[in-house]
Structures are given as C-alpha cells and as structure tokens.
Amino acid sequence: MTQKQASSYLWKPDRRFIESSTLKRYMDWLFVKKGLYIRDYDDLWDWSVTDLEDFWESIYQFFDIQSHSAYRDVLDRNPDGMIGTEWFTGATVNYAEHAFRFKNKQHPAILFHSERSVASDLRPTAISWTQLEEEVAAVAAYLRSVNVGPGDRVVSVLPNIPEAVVAFLATNAVGAIWSSCSPDFGTSSILDRFQQIEPKVLFAVDGYTYNGKPIEKISAFRELRQHLPTLEKVVWLPYLNPDSRLEWSINWDEVLNTPHTGLEFTPVPFSHPLWVLYSSGTTGKPKAITHSVGGCLIEHLKTLALHQDVKPGERYFWYSTTGWMMWNFSVASLLVGATLVLYDGSAAYPDMNVLWDLADQLKINHFGGGAAYYLAAMRAGLEPAKTHSLNALRSIGSTGSPLPNEGFEWIYQSVKKDVWLISFSGGTDICSGFVGGCPLLPVYPGEIQRRLLGCKLEAFDETGNPVRESLGEMVILAPMPSMPVFFWNDTDNRRYTDSYFGNFGPHVWRHGDFIKITGHNGVIIYGRSDATLNRDGVRIGTAEIYSAVEQLPEIADSLVIGIEKENGGYAMPLFVVLKANQDLDSTLVDQIKKTLRIQCSPRHVPDAVFAVREIPYTISGKKMEMPVKKILSGLDPSLVAAKDTMRNPDALDYFVPFQDKV
C-alpha cells in the first residue's frame, strides 16, 4: 500500500473543543500540580517518553487510581531488557472496582441491541448501573462459592452481549483471570487457546445469530468440555432458545440468584494477570499473551480519556466480537464513566446501514469499527450524512488495518463533516494503542494523528537507525505498563523474546508494522512487515488455516498470504499442493472453504484458491510466507530470498504468474 502525505487537513478542533478536552485539563493540571509548562502536544509527548516515571506517576495521580496499599516504586526496570519490567511495585488494585467508580442514576451502564432485536423491531435493552452492580455481585458470589479466586482462570465463549461484560467484571472482582473466545470460533481453535491456560470455569452459550441465521453450539460445547479436563463448572446461557440445556452445567439464571451481601472486590498486585489474550497462531499454537490488572487499568484510563476524550455519561461503541481485543478495550470505557453500547450481529444485516441506524437511535458519541467496515460502506455507496442525523456523534474510531486516504475522505464527505476521526493502531500485544488520536490537533488524510503519550515509538531502517518521512519498522524503545507480563507456559520467556525482541535486541520492541513518521509528526502505517493475516481488522494465524486445510485427504500442502492493496482493499489467496491424481475443481474449493468456516471462522475463508506445484521452504523447514507475499506484490523472486537458505529455491517461481490474479 502506498499513501501520499496530505498537505491540507480534513478537520481541525476549534478552541471550545480543545479547551473542554480532558487532555487540555491534564496539561493544565501538570502546570498547577507539577509546575510543568507544556507548550503543545509534541512537547508533552517528548516529556512523557523522556521522564517515564514522572509521566506514569502523573497519570496514576491525575486519574486517582485507588490502591489498597501504597506503591514503593513507579518503575523497576530490568537491566537486561524490557521483559521483567515492573510497575508500581507494592500497589494492590482491582480493575472492576474502578469500573464502578462513576456509577449513577442519570445514565445507563450498558445499552444493548442485536440483529435479533432489530429483526423483531424491539427497542434496545438498557441496563442501569444498579442492575449491573447487582448482577456482577451475584456472579462474583457464585464464583467465590465454587472456590474461584486470584490466579484461577475463567473462560468464556459468549457473543457480544451484556452477560459477557457481567461475567468479566465478576471474574476480575474476585481476582481471577479472564479469557474469551467468540462463539464463531471453531472448536479446535478454542481448544488451542483454552487448553494452554487450564480453566476452572467456562461461561458458554447455546448459539448465536449472524446474518439472520441461528447457529447452534450445543454439540460444540459437549466436545469442548471433554477436552478441557480442568473445568469444574460450566455456566450455561440459553441465548437462542430459553429452554436449552447442557448436561453438567448450571443455568445463568441460577447463578444470578446466588445470595450475596453486595459487590466485593479482591485487590491483587499491580502486576497480577488480568486476562489472557491470544496471538493469531501464525507460527503454531496461538501465544497466550498475559496482561496485568494495573498495567491495563492505567493504560486504558490514559488512552480513553486523553486520546479519545471519552467523558462520563457519553455513549461509547466499538463494533467487535468477544474474540478481539477491541472488545476488552471497549469495556474499559466503563472506567471513565461512559455508557457502553454493545451490538451483537452482522454489520451488514439486514443492510449496511444497521450500525449507522444504531448510532442515530442511541445517540452514540464515540463510534468505532474496523477500517474494512468503513471501506465496505464506502464501496456500497452509503451516505449516512444524507440518511441519518448523527447529531450526537463526536468521534469516529478506525482500527484493525490501515485506513487509506479515500477512507478518511469518505468519512468527512459522506458521514459527518465536523467529526473527529481517530485512526488508532496497537494490538492484542498491549490491548491498547501505540498511535492514535489527539483532540488538540488536525486530522490529515491517511495519517494517524500522533504517537500516544508514554509510547516511545520510532521508525527504524534495516540497520536499526531512526528514520523520518521514509518507510521503517515500527519499534518501541521504552517499556509500557500494558506490555505483557508474560506468555502463559513460557517459563523462560523464549516465545515472548522471539515475538518482539529478536531483531534489534532486548531493549527494542519490534512490532511488525511498516510505518512512516510524517512531517506533521503523524504516523502512516503501510501494513504488516511479517506474515500475519489481517482480515476485517482481526489478525488471523496462518498456522490455523494450514491445520484445517491439510487435514483434507486431497491436500498435500498449503500456503496462505494476506496482501494490502493500494485502494485499501485486502486480498487473501490460498495456495494448495494437491496429492497425486487430484484436481482443484469447484467441489474441492467449496470443501476447503467450508472446512475453514466450520473449524476456524468465516474470516479464515480465502478469497481465492489456486493450485501450485510446491510450497517454498527454508532449509530449517519453515514455509516462506513473506517472500511469496513480496512476489505477489510485484517483486522479482531473485530479490525476495537468498536461494542458499531455501530447501527448494525453484518453488518461488511458481508464484510469479499469480501477480496479476490476486
């Protein structure tokens, strides 16, 4: 993908917008409380990454983080590298406790809508703070009654519904560790994740609805339970059918009737695990990325309040599933007192206007989604500015993949001309962003406004030197509180090290994106510099696709590639090597796609399937995804890999004919 640097802005905050922002209030607070005179955002960013301890301590104090014991040190660095860094040592906190600090009777805690309720012409469901607190207290009491406490793992396979939020908050209230998969994951994909962390309790659902079709999951959960021997309890939620039951489970309504004396919070050390998220599984089983309670708490407060300007009582929505880190991040809007808006279902059912209808009906202030969603709406010819009022809408967030210039321009021409577009990029790795919005500055086409506070991000060339206004590897040069505390079962931190610190040493986090820091001090992201797939804003592991496809008796080998197109599109072709006497006919293509849809998810289904003679391998036996990606992007095969590192060097040539077909 290429993007031209823009010379004129699309939006600029007026004085009132700037003066009312939480970021401006924070800068004024720094002057009054710390004696720091900050001229502008770039000065503030420089200070935040230079005086790291003072910056993060100021965030802790500005947001009045409630600790049950005092911290001794803000930052305890590991001299051997970023891994092992500890923050606010001695502090004991609870994430869920902070989610209830702004409870009130004026605004609901959650607003929920779904394609099922849309189809039935039902009103959205409003859940008050009182109801949310009561339900979380009951579920937390149940978890304590079955001896779930700090360190235990509680897992969920629920849709994007209020019960998932209740289950998470209850899990964290008792000090346990949360982990979630979306029900559209196949059973093998769920097991690849949950088997690693040996959960004690599972929250499960009888099914979900997508594109108007009910999809039953009861048989999948029977299989899931058989392969998770550490499970002691299953909490069953009848979502599709109120009469559905699963053997050996307790019904959700029974859990809600658990006696309790109010919502109690178990404080845990700042670095105690909050949840386990998962990498995409590119090089094997997905990595179980473990984040800390305190690290995510302070990072989410900073990002949502300062970089997205979310205020108490405002309505915050991000279209997501429970298997994407943006679900966790959107739930964090409760930390700043926002009303969390949830939607369960397809963004294109019954038509592409359904989410804009939601924004209008619920008077959403902050609307978020994947870049692919906005591009699909643009290509469908949608013009929400003509069909919806969107009067309450203050910001539109975009993440998951780069939003190109035409996506920026469509939002300002066809959605709302005076909206603040926040292009946001980070990932599962930190459950937040590295780069994103700044309410003090203009928005330029194709550019993310700024590097976020406390994130010492640079672009490196091949030799490890910083570059400006030219393409480089995105690197982070200082620790951040929400970086993983560890990967589960990675006792020597080998997988953690290999994931981020293999290129430039233990003190430089290499994220795997190609970026350019512009003359505006903004950031343009040009896509992944590794082989991870990114379909509709969700990172997908190639290993999961290979595992499913290569089980088919007709397939000998396979290779899948994700290619960012210049127009903002995304192509994901699958190449297969057929066994002897097999043909790649339409029946086999359909079987491949069906297998991936069932065993993995609809996002794993390729755009096209092609047959090739061989898949290229390194001498050590690794599939060469990146060289093939470069060939499909137009490079000469002789330039993409050293032939003496390959087991079958001629195999790269087989992909040249497909340069014009993907």
SULJOJO-V352319 format. One record per residue. SS is DSSP state (@ for helix, = for strand, . for the rest). PHI is phi in degrees with one decimal (NA if undefined). NEAR is the number of other ideal C-beta (glycine too) atoms within 8 Angstrom. Layout:
BEGIN
ss=<SS,SS>
phi=<PHI,PHI>
near=<NEAR,NEAR>
END
This chain:
BEGIN
ss=<.,.,.,.,.,.,.,.,=,=,=,.,.,.,@,@,@,@,@,.,.,@,@,@,@,@,@,@,@,@,@,@,@,@,.,.,.,.,.,.,@,@,@,@,@,@,@,@,@,@,.,@,@,@,@,@,@,@,@,@,@,@,.,.,.,.,.,.,.,.,.,.,=,=,=,=,.,.,.,.,.,.,.,.,.,=,=,=,=,.,.,=,=,.,@,@,@,@,@,.,.,.,.,.,.,.,.,.,.,=,=,=,=,=,@,@,@,@,@,.,.,.,.,.,=,=,=,.,@,@,@,@,@,@,@,@,@,@,@,@,@,@,@,@,@,.,.,.,.,.,.,.,=,=,=,=,=,.,.,.,.,@,@,@,@,@,@,@,@,@,@,@,@,.,.,.,=,=,=,=,=,.,.,.,.,.,@,@,@,@,@,@,@,@,@,@,@,.,.,.,=,=,=,=,=,.,=,=,=,=,.,.,=,=,=,=,.,@,@,@,@,@,@,@,@,@,.,.,.,.,.,.,=,=,=,=,=,.,.,.,.,.,.,.,.,.,.,.,.,=,=,@,@,@,@,@,.,.,.,.,.,.,.,.,.,.,.,=,=,.,.,.,=,=,=,=,=,=,.,.,.,.,.,.,.,.,.,=,=,=,=,=,@,@,@,@,@,@,@,@,@,@,@,@,@,@,@,.,.,.,.,.,.,.,=,=,=,=,.,.,.,.,.,.,@,@,@,@,@,@,@,@,@,@,@,@,.,.,=,=,=,=,=,=,.,.,.,.,.,.,.,.,.,@,@,@,@,@,@,@,@,.,.,.,.,=,=,=,=,=,@,@,@,@,@,@,@,@,@,.,.,.,.,@,@,@,@,.,.,.,.,.,.,.,=,=,=,=,=,.,.,.,.,.,@,@,@,@,@,@,@,@,@,@,@,.,.,.,.,=,=,=,=,.,=,=,=,.,.,.,.,=,=,=,=,=,.,.,.,.,.,.,=,=,.,.,.,=,.,=,=,.,.,.,.,.,=,=,=,=,.,.,.,.,.,=,.,.,.,.,.,=,=,=,=,=,.,.,.,.,.,.,.,.,.,=,=,.,.,.,.,.,.,@,@,@,@,@,@,@,.,.,.,.,.,.,.,.,=,=,=,=,=,=,=,=,=,.,.,.,.,.,=,=,=,=,=,=,.,.,.,.,=,=,=,.,.,=,=,=,.,@,@,@,@,@,@,@,@,.,.,.,.,.,=,=,=,=,=,=,.,.,=,=,.,.,.,.,.,=,=,.,=,=,=,=,=,=,.,.,.,.,.,.,.,@,@,@,@,@,@,@,@,@,@,@,@,@,@,.,.,@,@,@,.,.,.,=,=,=,=,.,.,.,.,.,=,=,.,.,.,.,=,.,@,@,@,@,@,@,@,@,.,.,.,.,@,@,@,@,.,.,@,@,@,=,.,.,@,@,@,@,@,@,@,@,@,@,.,.,.,.>
phi=<NA,-121.7,-135.6,-83.4,-70.9,-83.8,-101.9,-121.8,-84.6,-95.5,-153.6,-142.4,-69.0,-84.1,-60.1,-63.7,-60.7,-65.4,-66.4,-89.0,-74.5,-66.4,-63.4,-65.5,-63.3,-63.9,-64.2,-65.4,-63.1,-60.3,-68.6,-72.2,-88.9,-117.7,70.4,-99.3,-96.0,-110.1,-73.4,-155.5,-63.5,-64.0,-62.3,-62.5,-63.6,-55.8,-64.0,-66.2,-101.8,-93.8,-102.5,-58.7,-65.1,-63.4,-62.0,-68.0,-65.5,-66.2,-64.8,-56.6,-76.8,-59.6,-91.4,51.2,-60.9,-90.2,-114.0,-85.6,-153.4,-75.0,-84.7,-92.3,-132.7,-69.1,-141.8,-115.7,-77.2,-90.3,-63.3,-90.2,154.0,-68.3,-62.4,98.2,-62.8,-121.5,-116.8,46.7,-62.5,97.9,-72.6,-124.9,-137.7,-140.4,-62.7,-63.0,-58.3,-71.2,-68.0,-103.5,-67.4,-106.0,-58.9,-158.3,-102.5,-83.5,-129.2,-69.1,-77.5,-137.4,-118.3,-129.0,-137.0,-151.3,-66.9,-68.0,-73.1,-62.5,-63.8,-91.4,58.7,-94.2,-75.7,-58.8,-90.1,-106.7,-115.6,-74.7,-62.7,-63.9,-65.9,-60.8,-63.1,-64.3,-70.2,-63.2,-61.5,-68.3,-67.4,-63.3,-63.9,-62.7,-59.2,-64.6,-68.0,-106.2,64.7,-93.1,-150.0,-51.6,93.6,-71.4,-104.0,-119.2,-118.9,-140.6,-128.7,-124.6,-71.6,-80.4,-128.8,-57.0,-59.7,-66.5,-65.7,-59.9,-63.3,-64.1,-62.0,-67.3,-60.0,-70.9,-58.8,-91.9,86.9,-82.5,-109.0,-96.6,-153.1,-138.0,-126.5,-79.4,-66.8,-81.4,-70.8,-73.0,-58.8,-65.6,-66.2,-65.1,-64.6,-56.7,-89.5,-72.4,-61.6,-66.9,-105.4,51.1,-72.5,-99.7,-133.9,-123.5,-97.1,-131.3,-130.5,-76.4,164.1,-150.7,-120.1,-146.4,55.4,80.2,-110.5,-74.4,-123.2,-79.7,-125.7,-61.0,-63.8,-63.6,-74.1,-63.1,-67.1,-60.9,-62.5,-62.6,-104.2,-121.2,-65.1,-80.6,-63.4,-105.8,-141.4,-123.1,-98.2,-103.2,-113.2,-77.1,-101.9,-79.2,-130.4,-61.9,-99.1,-70.0,-140.2,-127.5,-56.9,63.8,-117.4,-112.3,-73.8,-53.2,-63.6,-64.8,-62.2,-65.9,-92.8,-63.0,-64.3,-156.3,-113.9,117.6,-80.7,-115.7,-117.4,-94.3,-73.2,-132.8,-56.1,-50.4,-91.7,-65.0,-59.8,-96.9,-151.8,-115.0,-104.5,-128.8,-71.3,-78.6,82.6,-66.0,-116.5,135.1,-61.9,-56.2,-74.1,-91.3,-84.1,-107.9,-108.7,-93.3,-59.7,-67.8,-62.2,-70.0,-57.9,-71.7,-67.3,-69.2,-59.2,-59.4,-71.3,-69.4,-81.9,-88.6,-100.3,-118.6,55.7,-80.9,-116.4,-54.7,87.6,-76.2,-104.9,-117.1,-135.3,-138.3,-68.5,-158.3,-118.1,-74.5,-97.8,-114.8,-60.8,-68.2,-65.6,-57.4,-66.8,-69.6,-60.4,-64.1,-61.9,-63.1,-60.9,-102.4,84.0,-78.5,-87.7,-84.1,-102.7,-115.6,-135.4,-112.4,144.0,-80.3,-77.9,-123.2,-128.1,-75.1,-155.8,-70.7,-88.7,-60.4,-74.9,-70.3,-60.1,-61.5,-60.7,-70.2,-63.8,-98.1,52.8,-68.9,-91.7,-128.8,-116.2,-130.9,-168.2,-76.4,-56.4,-62.2,-65.3,-64.3,-67.6,-65.8,-64.8,-61.8,-69.9,-80.8,79.7,-67.4,-136.4,-56.0,-61.5,-91.6,-110.9,-137.4,-82.0,52.1,-64.6,-81.2,-71.5,-99.8,-139.7,-122.0,-102.5,-135.5,-154.0,96.6,-158.5,-61.9,-94.9,-76.7,-50.8,-65.9,-68.2,-57.5,-66.6,-62.0,-60.8,-77.1,-86.0,-115.9,-109.1,-162.0,-73.9,-112.9,-91.5,-90.6,-88.8,-108.9,-82.6,-133.2,-143.7,-163.4,148.1,-55.8,-59.4,-125.5,48.9,-168.0,-120.8,-95.4,-133.6,-178.8,-86.7,-143.9,-71.8,-97.6,-129.4,-70.6,-110.7,-107.9,-56.6,77.6,-108.1,-80.0,-58.9,-157.5,-71.3,-75.2,-58.5,78.1,-111.6,-84.2,-99.8,-138.7,-106.6,-109.0,-83.3,-63.4,-93.5,85.7,-108.1,-64.1,-132.3,-125.3,57.0,-149.0,-66.7,-154.9,-78.1,-71.8,-132.9,-117.9,-106.1,-146.9,-65.2,-123.2,-59.7,-95.3,-62.6,-55.2,-78.1,-172.7,-98.5,-62.2,64.3,-107.5,-62.0,-102.0,59.1,-67.6,-67.7,-61.6,-62.1,-63.7,-72.0,-130.3,-121.0,-83.1,-98.0,-117.1,101.4,-72.4,-105.4,-129.7,-81.4,-97.9,-89.1,99.5,-117.9,-89.4,-135.8,-136.1,-89.4,-87.9,-64.9,-84.4,67.5,-85.2,-134.0,-113.6,-104.4,-107.2,107.9,-72.8,-97.5,-119.5,-94.9,-61.3,-82.1,-144.2,-103.9,55.6,84.0,-110.9,-73.0,-123.1,-88.5,-65.7,-62.5,-64.5,-67.9,-61.5,-59.3,-75.4,-66.6,-79.5,-79.8,-68.9,-65.1,-85.4,-103.8,-95.2,-161.5,-157.3,-150.6,-120.5,-132.8,-112.0,-127.5,-79.9,-94.2,-63.1,-87.4,90.2,-78.4,-144.3,-110.7,-134.5,-83.5,-115.7,-109.3,-127.4,-102.7,-87.8,-72.2,-55.2,65.4,-111.2,-121.7,-88.6,-95.2,-63.8,-65.7,-69.3,-59.7,-62.5,-66.5,-60.4,-65.2,-64.0,-60.6,-66.8,-64.9,-79.0,-79.4,-115.2,-170.5,-58.8,-70.1,-81.9,-76.9,-72.0,-74.2,-152.7,-123.7,-126.9,-98.0,-132.4,-76.1,-146.1,-100.5,-72.4,-131.2,-75.6,-61.6,-81.6,94.1,-98.3,-65.3,-98.4,-71.7,-64.0,-58.9,-66.5,-58.6,-66.6,-63.7,-66.8,-86.7,114.2,-81.9,-71.5,-55.8,-70.4,-102.4,-96.9,-160.9,-79.1,-61.5,-76.0,-96.7,-105.8,-79.6,-139.3,-57.9,-70.1,-64.2,-62.5,-64.6,-66.6,-96.3,-59.6,-61.8,-93.3,-59.1,-98.4,-112.1,-118.7>
near=<10,5,10,6,12,11,3,5,8,12,11,7,11,6,5,6,10,11,7,6,12,9,13,12,8,10,10,8,10,11,11,6,8,9,5,7,5,10,4,7,10,8,9,11,11,8,12,11,12,6,7,13,8,9,13,14,9,11,12,12,9,8,10,5,13,8,12,7,8,6,12,5,9,9,11,8,6,9,3,5,10,11,10,8,11,9,15,12,11,10,13,10,16,14,11,12,12,13,10,11,9,8,9,9,5,4,8,9,12,14,14,14,14,11,15,9,11,13,8,6,4,6,4,10,10,8,11,9,12,8,9,16,11,8,10,14,13,14,14,14,11,12,14,10,7,10,5,12,10,9,7,10,11,17,14,15,17,14,12,10,11,11,10,15,12,12,14,13,12,16,13,14,15,13,12,15,14,13,17,15,14,12,12,10,12,10,10,10,14,12,11,11,13,13,9,10,13,8,13,13,15,16,15,16,14,14,13,13,13,11,7,9,6,7,10,8,13,10,7,8,12,10,9,15,11,6,8,13,4,7,11,6,10,14,15,14,11,12,10,11,8,4,5,10,8,12,5,5,11,8,10,10,6,8,12,9,7,11,4,9,3,5,10,8,8,10,11,10,8,17,11,11,11,13,14,14,10,12,12,11,15,11,5,4,7,11,11,14,12,13,15,15,16,16,17,18,14,17,14,14,14,14,13,15,13,11,16,13,14,12,10,9,9,11,13,16,16,12,10,9,10,14,10,10,9,12,15,12,11,13,11,10,12,12,12,12,10,15,12,14,14,13,12,13,12,9,10,8,11,7,6,9,10,15,12,13,10,13,14,10,8,12,8,13,11,15,12,14,12,13,15,12,13,14,13,10,11,12,6,7,5,11,7,13,11,5,8,10,4,13,5,9,12,9,14,13,14,15,14,11,12,13,12,13,10,9,14,15,10,12,13,13,8,11,12,11,6,4,14,13,13,13,15,13,14,12,9,10,12,14,15,10,12,14,15,17,14,10,13,10,10,9,12,13,8,12,14,12,13,15,10,12,10,13,11,9,11,9,15,14,11,4,4,7,6,8,11,7,8,8,8,14,13,14,13,12,10,7,9,11,13,13,12,10,9,8,13,9,6,12,4,4,11,7,9,13,12,7,11,9,17,7,7,8,7,9,7,13,10,13,12,8,12,11,13,11,13,12,6,7,8,11,14,13,12,13,11,11,7,7,11,13,13,13,12,8,14,12,10,14,14,15,11,15,16,11,9,14,14,10,7,10,4,7,14,7,9,13,13,14,13,15,12,11,9,6,6,12,7,11,10,12,16,14,16,15,12,11,8,4,3,8,5,10,6,5,6,12,10,8,9,15,11,8,12,14,11,7,10,14,10,6,9,12,7,12,6,9,12,11,8,12,5,10,12,15,12,9,7,4,6,6,9,13,11,9,12,15,12,10,14,13,8,5,8,5,12,4,6,12,11,5,6,4,7,15,7,8,8,7,13,16,7,10,13,9,6,11,11,3,8,10>
END
